[in-house]
Amino acid sequence: MFLTVLGALNAGFLQTFKLFAVTLIGALPLGLIVSFGSMSRFTPLRWLTRAVVWIIRGTPLMLQLIIIYYIPGRVMSASPWGSGESGRFLASCIAFIINYACYFSEIYRGGIQGVPAGQQEAGLVLGMTKTQIFFKVTLLQMIKRIVPPMSNEIITLVKDTSIARIISFQEVIWAGYAFLKGSHGYSGLIWPLFFTMVYYLAFTGVLTLLFSWVERKLDYFR
Amino acid sequence: MAILDVQHIEKHFGATQVLRDISFSLDEGNALAIIGSSGSGKTTLLRCLNFLETPDKGTISVRNELLFDAADPATQSEKDIRKKRLHFGMVFQSFNLFPQYTALQNVMLARQLLAKEQPEFKQNKKHMFAEIEDHARVLLSQMGLADRAGHYPHQLSGGQQQRVAIARALAMQPDILCFDEPTSALDPELTGEVLKVIRALAEQKTTMVIVTHEMSFARDVADQVIFMDGGVIVEQGDARQVIEHPQQERTRQFLSRYEGDR
């Protein structure tokens, strides 16, 4: 029994991990672009970006997920996401990337604006372009500043992936809950649901170690 | 011959006029000190020279080449301004070293980035980088920092950081080196070591514009002095003449506060 449950939970956690990884890969760069929008000197773009960030951060991710998964299929003749687990995965990725990009963008904005203006000016008087200044001067100082708030968000993301269960994405909690409802010939089993905690704890534990390693790596300058 | 010629510069921040009809010129190899109380517009003037602020009116020329004309937008394109900035070096009050780079890397970074833009960079990379590093090391040892090349800014004292910043500015080989109150963030002991370096640069006939509150230093090191108040040049002339025998009442008032210093 234990091995059967473990196998099912492993498969669920693989889905959890995939959603987590794809969200990060998409939201980390997208968040930077959004943060540039929210700092733009072009007022309409700045207002538009900030309005979008307000709406995304101001409404539940669960609702955004439902809207993204179900609404396009209602409007168009067929759902653009395709059927089955791969369709649910794709829709979840889109919803999570948009949602997390907005949260990340605010962290980036704080990090960039926290780098003293003198750094930019020093680069300018040395004849550097704005792009060179961003990549060679500002970026690493920003990263150093944002590691603690980012690690918070990223650890939250690990657990937020369980929200995708609302559209029946078969992540680890879904897999654990299945044994309560009936699956693999078992039903009424409650412990597999609680056992999913082990996966979350192990994964966030690894991430915590990783973040403290990054912090130590960046400790060589102030 | 005048290397720097500034004519009729004006600058407003909103409704406040911070610079009013500023005109002066500076000969090659000379040092110009700009003195005056806080808020008199000294720093803004220096920032205009480095194009960190855009003047509302006036012109800036270096070696008879018109770099900036407020009336002519063609002189103000972002791309050109970047090249024009290289005529001027700038040393900031708060050093503004890049914290993630060592002293040596701070001095080399901008030169390396410029080298990468050269067409011959690909074939010549090693040679170009070696040259930049040699030059940077020479500058650091001129600043008395040969043994600090591998240190990060936070491992250096304020005086050492400021000397790295001077080396970094010199690495670009500017026509005119500007200092914005280079010792104001330093305690008296560290002030001395930075002033000594600037004095040595003056002796090597480096063209400099120095905003400073160190009156005796301005008198001894600068060739010319400009005294500013309320955004205008109240008095300008030979450094010793202006500081020891000011003609204007406002200059006398200002300098009387530095009696002990002279």
HADDOCK unambig.tbl for C-alpha pairs under 7 A between the chains (distance, minus, plus):
assign (segid A and resid 118 and name CA) (segid B and resid 96 and name CA) 5.62 0.50 0.50
assign (segid A and resid 119 and name CA) (segid B and resid 96 and name CA) 5.70 0.50 0.50
assign (segid A and resid 119 and name CA) (segid B and resid 98 and name CA) 6.76 0.50 0.50
assign (segid A and resid 122 and name CA) (segid B and resid 96 and name CA) 6.18 0.50 0.50
assign (segid A and resid 125 and name CA) (segid B and resid 50 and name CA) 6.43 0.50 0.50
assign (segid A and resid 125 and name CA) (segid B and resid 85 and name CA) 5.88 0.50 0.50
assign (segid A and resid 125 and name CA) (segid B and resid 89 and name CA) 6.66 0.50 0.50
assign (segid A and resid 125 and name CA) (segid B and resid 90 and name CA) 6.45 0.50 0.50
assign (segid A and resid 126 and name CA) (segid B and resid 86 and name CA) 6.63 0.50 0.50
assign (segid A and resid 126 and name CA) (segid B and resid 110 and name CA) 6.03 0.50 0.50
assign (segid A and resid 127 and name CA) (segid B and resid 82 and name CA) 5.25 0.50 0.50
assign (segid A and resid 127 and name CA) (segid B and resid 83 and name CA) 6.31 0.50 0.50
assign (segid A and resid 127 and name CA) (segid B and resid 85 and name CA) 6.14 0.50 0.50
assign (segid A and resid 127 and name CA) (segid B and resid 86 and name CA) 5.89 0.50 0.50
assign (segid A and resid 128 and name CA) (segid B and resid 110 and name CA) 6.49 0.50 0.50
assign (segid A and resid 137 and name CA) (segid B and resid 98 and name CA) 6.67 0.50 0.50
assign (segid A and resid 221 and name CA) (segid B and resid 99 and name CA) 5.78 0.50 0.50
assign (segid A and resid 221 and name CA) (segid B and resid 100 and name CA) 5.35 0.50 0.50
assign (segid A and resid 221 and name CA) (segid B and resid 152 and name CA) 6.82 0.50 0.50
assign (segid A and resid 221 and name CA) (segid B and resid 154 and name CA) 6.85 0.50 0.50
assign (segid A and resid 222 and name CA) (segid B and resid 99 and name CA) 6.18 0.50 0.50
assign (segid A and resid 222 and name CA) (segid B and resid 154 and name CA) 6.35 0.50 0.50
